Amino acid sequence: MNTIRTRLIALLVGAVLTVVALATALSLALLPPPPIREFDDAVAGQIALMIDLAMRSPAAMPDLGNARIALAPVEGEPIPGPTEGIGGALARRGVVTSLRVANVHGEPWPVVSAKLADGRWLVMSMPMPPIQGNEWVFVGWILIITLGTTLVIVAAVRRLTQPLALLESAAAAIGPDGELAPLEEKGPTEVRAAAQAINRLSARLKEAMESRMRLVAAAGHDLRTPMTRMRLRAEFLADEERAAWVADLDELDRIADSAIRLVREEVAGGGGEPVRLDALVAEVATELGVLGVQVQCGVLAPATIMGRPLALRRALRNLIINAATHGRGATLRLHADQTRAIIEIEDRGPGIPEALLPRVFEPFFRIDPARTAPTPGAGLGLAIAHEIIMRHGGTLTLRNIRPGLLQTAVFPLSVES
Protein backbone atom coordinates (compact mmCIF):
# COMPACT_ATOMS: atom_id res chain seq x y z
CA MET A 1 0.00 0.00 0.00
CA ASN A 2 1.36 3.37 -1.04
CA THR A 3 0.46 5.25 2.14
CA ILE A 4 2.44 7.50 4.48
CA ARG A 5 2.01 4.96 7.28
CA THR A 6 3.41 2.11 5.19
CA ARG A 7 6.31 4.19 3.92
CA LEU A 8 7.18 5.39 7.41
CA ILE A 9 7.10 1.84 8.82
CA ALA A 10 9.28 0.54 5.98
CA LEU A 11 11.75 3.40 6.42
CA LEU A 12 12.09 2.95 10.19
CA VAL A 13 12.29 -0.85 10.06
CA GLY A 14 14.87 -0.69 7.29
CA ALA A 15 16.94 1.88 9.18
CA VAL A 16 16.91 -0.09 12.46
CA LEU A 17 17.73 -3.40 10.73
CA THR A 18 20.56 -1.75 8.78
CA VAL A 19 22.08 -0.41 12.00
CA VAL A 20 21.72 -3.81 13.72
CA ALA A 21 23.27 -5.61 10.75
CA LEU A 22 26.21 -3.19 10.62
CA ALA A 23 26.75 -3.44 14.38
CA THR A 24 26.62 -7.25 14.24
CA ALA A 25 29.06 -7.39 11.31
CA LEU A 26 31.44 -5.01 13.10
CA SER A 27 31.25 -7.08 16.28
CA LEU A 28 32.03 -10.28 14.39
CA ALA A 29 34.95 -8.56 12.70
CA LEU A 30 36.46 -7.10 15.89
CA LEU A 31 35.74 -9.82 18.46
CA PRO A 32 38.12 -12.83 18.43
CA PRO A 33 36.65 -16.12 17.25
CA PRO A 34 35.81 -18.73 19.89
CA PRO A 35 38.85 -20.86 20.90
CA ILE A 36 37.50 -24.07 19.39
CA ARG A 37 40.93 -25.44 18.45
CA GLU A 38 42.36 -24.82 21.94
CA PHE A 39 39.33 -26.51 23.47
CA ASP A 40 39.72 -29.53 21.21
CA ASP A 41 43.42 -29.77 22.10
CA ALA A 42 42.68 -29.61 25.83
CA VAL A 43 40.00 -32.31 25.66
CA ALA A 44 42.18 -34.42 23.37
CA GLY A 45 45.00 -34.26 25.96
CA GLN A 46 42.69 -35.59 28.68
CA ILE A 47 41.36 -38.34 26.44
CA ALA A 48 44.92 -39.35 25.44
CA LEU A 49 45.87 -39.65 29.13
CA MET A 50 42.75 -41.73 29.81
CA ILE A 51 43.49 -44.01 26.85
CA ASP A 52 47.06 -44.54 28.03
CA LEU A 53 45.84 -45.22 31.58
CA ALA A 54 43.23 -47.69 30.34
CA MET A 55 45.84 -49.63 28.37
CA ARG A 56 48.47 -49.61 31.16
CA SER A 57 46.28 -50.03 34.26
CA PRO A 58 42.68 -51.08 33.47
CA ALA A 59 42.06 -51.86 37.16
CA ALA A 60 42.39 -48.18 38.05
CA MET A 61 39.53 -47.08 35.74
CA PRO A 62 36.64 -47.63 38.22
CA ASP A 63 38.26 -45.18 40.62
CA LEU A 64 38.13 -42.34 38.05
CA GLY A 65 34.34 -41.94 38.30
CA ASN A 66 33.46 -40.41 34.92
CA ALA A 67 35.39 -42.97 32.80
CA ARG A 68 34.85 -46.68 32.24
CA ILE A 69 35.67 -49.49 29.85
CA ALA A 70 32.84 -50.79 27.63
CA LEU A 71 32.49 -53.33 24.85
CA ALA A 72 30.70 -50.88 22.52
CA PRO A 73 30.39 -47.12 22.14
CA VAL A 74 27.57 -45.33 23.91
CA GLU A 75 24.39 -44.91 21.86
CA GLY A 76 23.26 -41.33 21.43
CA GLU A 77 22.87 -38.42 19.03
CA PRO A 78 26.24 -37.82 17.34
CA ILE A 79 27.82 -34.36 17.48
CA PRO A 80 29.85 -34.01 14.26
CA GLY A 81 31.83 -30.85 15.11
CA PRO A 82 33.48 -32.01 18.37
CA THR A 83 33.97 -35.51 16.93
CA GLU A 84 36.03 -34.17 14.04
CA GLY A 85 37.83 -31.51 16.10
CA ILE A 86 38.86 -33.76 19.00
CA GLY A 87 39.70 -36.61 16.63
CA GLY A 88 42.01 -34.30 14.66
CA ALA A 89 43.66 -33.11 17.88
CA LEU A 90 44.31 -36.74 18.91
CA ALA A 91 45.79 -37.49 15.49
CA ARG A 92 48.14 -34.52 15.86
CA ARG A 93 49.28 -36.05 19.17
CA GLY A 94 49.97 -39.36 17.45
CA VAL A 95 47.03 -41.17 19.05
CA VAL A 96 45.29 -43.38 16.49
CA THR A 97 41.74 -44.22 17.59
CA SER A 98 38.14 -44.18 16.47
CA LEU A 99 36.32 -41.40 18.31
CA ARG A 100 32.65 -40.62 18.75
CA VAL A 101 31.08 -37.69 20.66
CA ALA A 102 27.33 -37.92 21.30
CA ASN A 103 24.54 -36.50 23.41
CA VAL A 104 23.19 -39.26 25.64
CA HIS A 105 19.78 -39.13 27.27
CA GLY A 106 20.09 -38.49 31.00
CA GLU A 107 23.67 -37.23 30.81
CA PRO A 108 24.25 -33.48 31.46
CA TRP A 109 27.42 -33.40 29.27
CA PRO A 110 28.28 -34.98 25.95
CA VAL A 111 29.85 -38.45 26.21
CA VAL A 112 33.08 -39.44 24.41
CA SER A 113 33.62 -42.99 23.18
CA ALA A 114 37.23 -43.80 22.13
CA LYS A 115 38.24 -47.23 20.75
CA LEU A 116 41.18 -48.88 22.47
CA ALA A 117 43.83 -51.01 20.81
CA ASP A 118 42.30 -54.23 22.16
CA GLY A 119 38.86 -53.47 20.60
CA ARG A 120 37.21 -52.25 23.74
CA TRP A 121 35.92 -48.67 24.17
CA LEU A 122 36.84 -45.99 26.64
CA VAL A 123 33.65 -44.11 27.65
CA MET A 124 33.93 -40.82 29.52
CA SER A 125 32.02 -37.59 29.99
CA MET A 126 33.47 -34.40 28.56
CA PRO A 127 34.62 -31.96 31.24
CA MET A 128 32.55 -29.14 29.62
CA PRO A 129 30.07 -28.73 26.78
CA PRO A 130 31.75 -28.39 23.38
CA ILE A 131 32.21 -25.02 21.68
CA GLN A 132 30.73 -25.18 18.21
CA GLY A 133 29.57 -22.62 15.65
CA ASN A 134 25.83 -22.57 14.87
CA GLU A 135 24.63 -20.39 12.00
CA TRP A 136 21.01 -20.89 13.08
CA VAL A 137 21.71 -18.86 16.21
CA PHE A 138 22.57 -15.88 14.01
CA VAL A 139 19.45 -16.46 11.88
CA GLY A 140 17.30 -16.59 15.01
CA TRP A 141 18.95 -13.42 16.28
CA ILE A 142 18.08 -11.59 13.05
CA LEU A 143 14.49 -12.91 13.06
CA ILE A 144 13.90 -11.84 16.66
CA ILE A 145 15.34 -8.39 15.96
CA THR A 146 13.24 -8.06 12.79
CA LEU A 147 9.95 -9.15 14.36
CA GLY A 148 10.44 -7.18 17.55
CA THR A 149 11.50 -4.03 15.71
CA THR A 150 8.61 -4.28 13.25
CA LEU A 151 5.98 -4.75 15.97
CA VAL A 152 7.27 -1.84 18.04
CA ILE A 153 7.53 0.48 15.03
CA VAL A 154 4.08 -0.50 13.69
CA ALA A 155 2.51 0.31 17.06
CA ALA A 156 4.41 3.60 17.34
CA VAL A 157 3.69 4.71 13.76
CA ARG A 158 0.03 3.74 14.09
CA ARG A 159 -0.27 5.96 17.14
CA LEU A 160 1.65 8.84 15.56
CA THR A 161 -0.32 8.75 12.28
CA GLN A 162 -3.72 8.34 13.90
CA PRO A 163 -4.57 12.02 13.25
CA LEU A 164 -3.87 11.44 9.54
CA ALA A 165 -6.18 8.42 9.55
CA LEU A 166 -8.77 10.61 11.25
CA LEU A 167 -8.45 13.16 8.44
CA GLU A 168 -8.88 10.42 5.83
CA SER A 169 -11.99 8.99 7.52
CA ALA A 170 -13.42 12.49 7.96
CA ALA A 171 -12.94 13.28 4.27
CA ALA A 172 -14.58 9.97 3.31
CA ALA A 173 -17.54 10.74 5.60
CA ILE A 174 -18.46 13.96 3.79
CA GLY A 175 -21.94 13.46 2.37
CA PRO A 176 -23.40 14.61 -0.96
CA ASP A 177 -24.50 17.85 0.74
CA GLY A 178 -20.87 18.67 1.58
CA GLU A 179 -21.48 18.51 5.33
CA LEU A 180 -19.49 16.48 7.85
CA ALA A 181 -20.94 14.99 10.99
CA PRO A 182 -19.12 16.16 14.16
CA LEU A 183 -16.23 13.90 15.19
CA GLU A 184 -15.85 12.55 18.69
CA GLU A 185 -13.14 14.50 20.51
CA LYS A 186 -11.61 11.68 22.51
CA GLY A 187 -8.46 9.57 22.55
CA PRO A 188 -4.81 10.69 22.69
CA THR A 189 -3.93 14.38 22.73
CA GLU A 190 -3.01 14.46 19.05
CA VAL A 191 -6.25 12.75 17.99
CA ARG A 192 -8.36 15.09 20.13
CA ALA A 193 -6.56 18.10 18.65
CA ALA A 194 -7.14 16.85 15.10
CA ALA A 195 -10.83 16.14 15.79
CA GLN A 196 -11.29 19.61 17.31
CA ALA A 197 -9.62 21.25 14.30
CA ILE A 198 -11.78 19.28 11.83
CA ASN A 199 -14.96 20.16 13.76
CA ARG A 200 -14.01 23.85 13.76
CA LEU A 201 -13.26 23.72 10.03
CA SER A 202 -16.55 21.97 9.33
CA ALA A 203 -18.50 24.55 11.33
CA ARG A 204 -16.82 27.46 9.55
CA LEU A 205 -17.40 25.92 6.12
CA LYS A 206 -21.04 25.37 6.97
CA GLU A 207 -21.40 28.98 8.08
CA ALA A 208 -19.71 30.18 4.89
CA MET A 209 -22.00 28.05 2.69
CA GLU A 210 -25.11 29.24 4.52
CA SER A 211 -23.95 32.84 4.24
CA ARG A 212 -23.39 32.43 0.50
CA MET A 213 -26.80 30.84 0.03
CA ARG A 214 -28.50 33.60 2.02
CA LEU A 215 -26.69 36.20 -0.06
CA VAL A 216 -27.73 34.64 -3.37
CA ALA A 217 -31.31 34.16 -2.21
CA ALA A 218 -31.50 37.73 -0.92
CA ALA A 219 -30.05 39.12 -4.14
CA GLY A 220 -32.48 37.11 -6.27
CA HIS A 221 -35.39 38.17 -4.09
CA ASP A 222 -34.38 41.83 -3.96
CA LEU A 223 -34.13 41.97 -7.74
CA ARG A 224 -37.87 41.37 -8.01
CA THR A 225 -38.85 44.83 -6.74
CA PRO A 226 -36.73 46.95 -9.15
CA MET A 227 -37.62 44.65 -12.02
CA THR A 228 -41.30 45.17 -11.30
CA ARG A 229 -40.80 48.96 -11.32
CA MET A 230 -38.83 48.74 -14.55
CA ARG A 231 -41.55 46.59 -16.12
CA LEU A 232 -44.15 49.27 -15.23
CA ARG A 233 -41.98 52.04 -16.68
CA ALA A 234 -41.44 50.04 -19.85
CA GLU A 235 -45.16 50.31 -20.55
CA PHE A 236 -44.68 54.02 -21.28
CA LEU A 237 -41.94 53.41 -23.85
CA ALA A 238 -42.41 53.24 -27.59
CA ASP A 239 -43.40 49.87 -28.99
CA GLU A 240 -40.02 49.16 -30.62
CA GLU A 241 -38.16 49.88 -27.37
CA ARG A 242 -40.71 48.20 -25.09
CA ALA A 243 -40.14 44.75 -26.63
CA ALA A 244 -36.36 44.91 -26.03
CA TRP A 245 -36.85 46.11 -22.43
CA VAL A 246 -39.39 43.38 -21.68
CA ALA A 247 -37.11 40.70 -23.17
CA ASP A 248 -34.21 41.82 -20.98
CA LEU A 249 -36.45 41.94 -17.90
CA ASP A 250 -37.73 38.44 -18.64
CA GLU A 251 -34.15 37.18 -18.78
CA LEU A 252 -33.34 38.90 -15.48
CA ASP A 253 -36.44 37.33 -13.96
CA ARG A 254 -35.34 33.87 -15.11
CA ILE A 255 -31.89 34.43 -13.63
CA ALA A 256 -33.31 35.51 -10.27
CA ASP A 257 -35.80 32.63 -10.21
CA SER A 258 -33.10 30.07 -11.11
CA ALA A 259 -30.75 31.42 -8.44
CA ILE A 260 -33.46 31.11 -5.78
CA ARG A 261 -34.22 27.54 -6.91
CA LEU A 262 -30.54 26.61 -6.79
CA VAL A 263 -30.29 27.88 -3.22
CA ARG A 264 -33.42 25.95 -2.25
CA GLU A 265 -31.91 22.74 -3.61
CA GLU A 266 -28.73 23.29 -1.60
CA VAL A 267 -30.73 23.92 1.57
CA ALA A 268 -33.15 21.01 1.10
CA GLY A 269 -32.16 17.79 2.83
CA GLY A 270 -31.68 14.36 1.26
CA GLY A 271 -33.64 11.20 1.87
CA GLY A 272 -37.21 11.13 0.66
CA GLU A 273 -39.54 8.35 -0.39
CA PRO A 274 -39.47 5.45 -2.87
CA VAL A 275 -39.85 6.84 -6.40
CA ARG A 276 -40.54 4.81 -9.54
CA LEU A 277 -37.96 6.44 -11.76
CA ASP A 278 -39.28 4.96 -15.01
CA ALA A 279 -42.76 6.34 -14.34
CA LEU A 280 -41.34 9.74 -13.40
CA VAL A 281 -39.28 9.93 -16.60
CA ALA A 282 -42.33 9.04 -18.70
CA GLU A 283 -44.46 11.67 -16.93
CA VAL A 284 -41.90 14.43 -17.44
CA ALA A 285 -41.47 13.48 -21.10
CA THR A 286 -45.24 13.58 -21.67
CA GLU A 287 -45.56 16.91 -19.84
CA LEU A 288 -42.82 18.54 -21.93
CA GLY A 289 -44.14 17.00 -25.11
CA VAL A 290 -47.49 18.73 -24.53
CA LEU A 291 -45.60 22.02 -24.18
CA GLY A 292 -44.00 21.51 -27.58
CA VAL A 293 -40.61 20.15 -26.51
CA GLN A 294 -39.27 17.57 -28.95
CA VAL A 295 -38.72 14.52 -26.74
CA GLN A 296 -39.19 10.79 -27.25
CA CYS A 297 -38.75 7.81 -24.95
CA GLY A 298 -36.78 4.68 -25.70
CA VAL A 299 -36.50 1.70 -23.37
CA LEU A 300 -37.50 2.60 -19.79
CA ALA A 301 -36.57 -0.26 -17.48
CA PRO A 302 -38.40 -0.45 -14.12
CA ALA A 303 -36.34 1.11 -11.33
CA THR A 304 -37.10 2.44 -7.85
CA ILE A 305 -34.90 4.92 -6.00
CA MET A 306 -35.17 6.89 -2.76
CA GLY A 307 -35.68 10.59 -3.39
CA ARG A 308 -37.85 13.69 -3.47
CA PRO A 309 -40.20 13.52 -6.47
CA LEU A 310 -40.49 17.29 -7.01
CA ALA A 311 -36.73 17.80 -6.99
CA LEU A 312 -36.15 14.83 -9.30
CA ARG A 313 -38.85 16.12 -11.66
CA ARG A 314 -37.11 19.50 -11.79
CA ALA A 315 -33.73 17.90 -12.52
CA LEU A 316 -35.12 15.74 -15.33
CA ARG A 317 -36.99 18.69 -16.79
CA ASN A 318 -33.84 20.79 -16.85
CA LEU A 319 -31.80 18.05 -18.53
CA ILE A 320 -34.45 17.31 -21.16
CA ILE A 321 -35.01 21.00 -21.94
CA ASN A 322 -31.24 21.47 -22.23
CA ALA A 323 -31.04 18.62 -24.75
CA ALA A 324 -34.11 19.73 -26.71
CA THR A 325 -33.08 23.41 -26.79
CA HIS A 326 -29.45 22.96 -27.80
CA GLY A 327 -29.63 19.56 -29.49
CA ARG A 328 -32.76 19.66 -31.66
CA GLY A 329 -34.70 17.13 -29.61
CA ALA A 330 -34.04 14.60 -26.83
CA THR A 331 -34.19 10.79 -26.68
CA LEU A 332 -34.60 9.21 -23.23
CA ARG A 333 -33.47 5.76 -22.08
CA LEU A 334 -33.45 4.15 -18.64
CA HIS A 335 -31.34 1.11 -17.78
CA ALA A 336 -30.89 -0.65 -14.44
CA ASP A 337 -28.46 -3.19 -13.05
CA GLN A 338 -28.25 -4.75 -9.60
CA THR A 339 -27.24 -1.53 -7.83
CA ARG A 340 -27.84 1.43 -10.15
CA ALA A 341 -30.44 3.16 -12.28
CA ILE A 342 -28.96 4.87 -15.35
CA ILE A 343 -30.79 7.58 -17.27
CA GLU A 344 -29.40 8.55 -20.69
CA ILE A 345 -30.57 11.70 -22.46
CA GLU A 346 -29.21 11.91 -26.01
CA ASP A 347 -29.49 14.74 -28.49
CA ARG A 348 -28.15 15.46 -31.98
CA GLY A 349 -26.90 18.99 -31.47
CA PRO A 350 -23.39 20.43 -31.90
CA GLY A 351 -22.27 19.23 -28.46
CA ILE A 352 -19.96 21.14 -26.14
CA PRO A 353 -16.29 21.94 -26.79
CA GLU A 354 -14.13 19.47 -24.87
CA ALA A 355 -12.26 22.30 -23.14
CA LEU A 356 -15.53 23.61 -21.67
CA LEU A 357 -16.96 20.27 -20.46
CA PRO A 358 -15.42 20.54 -16.94
CA ARG A 359 -17.24 23.88 -16.44
CA VAL A 360 -20.76 22.93 -17.52
CA PHE A 361 -22.02 22.56 -13.92
CA GLU A 362 -20.83 25.99 -12.84
CA PRO A 363 -23.68 28.38 -11.99
CA PHE A 364 -24.50 30.90 -14.74
CA PHE A 365 -22.17 29.12 -17.17
CA ARG A 366 -22.95 29.70 -20.85
CA ILE A 367 -21.03 28.39 -23.82
CA ASP A 368 -21.43 31.84 -25.39
CA PRO A 369 -19.75 34.18 -22.85
CA ALA A 370 -21.08 37.27 -24.63
CA ARG A 371 -24.66 35.96 -24.18
CA THR A 372 -25.39 36.72 -27.80
CA ALA A 373 -26.87 33.30 -28.50
CA PRO A 374 -30.58 33.33 -29.22
CA THR A 375 -31.31 30.39 -26.89
CA PRO A 376 -33.06 31.36 -23.63
CA GLY A 377 -31.85 30.44 -20.16
CA ALA A 378 -29.91 31.73 -17.20
CA GLY A 379 -27.12 29.16 -17.25
CA LEU A 380 -28.40 27.47 -14.08
CA GLY A 381 -30.35 24.50 -15.45
CA LEU A 382 -27.44 22.05 -15.43
CA ALA A 383 -26.15 23.41 -12.10
CA ILE A 384 -29.54 22.81 -10.46
CA ALA A 385 -29.86 19.34 -12.00
CA HIS A 386 -26.34 18.44 -10.90
CA GLU A 387 -27.03 19.64 -7.34
CA ILE A 388 -30.25 17.62 -7.12
CA ILE A 389 -28.67 14.43 -8.47
CA MET A 390 -25.64 14.76 -6.17
CA ARG A 391 -27.91 15.18 -3.15
CA HIS A 392 -29.62 11.92 -4.11
CA GLY A 393 -26.26 10.13 -3.99
CA GLY A 394 -25.96 10.00 -7.78
CA THR A 395 -23.70 11.36 -10.49
CA LEU A 396 -24.27 13.41 -13.63
CA THR A 397 -21.84 13.32 -16.56
CA LEU A 398 -21.86 14.87 -20.02
CA ARG A 399 -20.06 13.35 -22.99
CA ASN A 400 -19.86 14.35 -26.64
CA ILE A 401 -21.02 11.76 -29.14
CA ARG A 402 -21.20 11.87 -32.93
CA PRO A 403 -23.39 13.68 -33.47
CA GLY A 404 -24.71 15.34 -30.33
CA LEU A 405 -24.34 15.18 -26.57
CA LEU A 406 -25.07 12.36 -24.10
CA GLN A 407 -26.19 13.29 -20.57
CA THR A 408 -25.96 10.36 -18.13
CA ALA A 409 -27.52 10.45 -14.66
CA VAL A 410 -26.79 7.51 -12.34
CA PHE A 411 -28.78 6.88 -9.13
CA PRO A 412 -28.35 4.18 -6.47
CA LEU A 413 -31.29 1.80 -6.46
CA SER A 414 -33.58 1.52 -3.47
CA VAL A 415 -33.27 -1.58 -1.30
CA GLU A 416 -36.84 -2.46 -2.25
CA SER A 417 -35.96 -2.66 -5.99
PyMOL commands that set and color helices and strands:
alter all, ss='L'
color gray80, all
select helices_A, chain A and resi 4-30+36-56+58-64+80-92+135-160+162-172+189-222+224-234+239-267+277-290+309-327+354-359+381-391
alter helices_A, ss='H'
color red, helices_A
select strands_A, chain A and resi 67-70+77-78+99-103+111-115+121-125+273-276+295-300+304-307+330-336+340-346+395-400+405-412
alter strands_A, ss='S'
color yellow, strands_A
deselect
rebuild
show_as cartoon
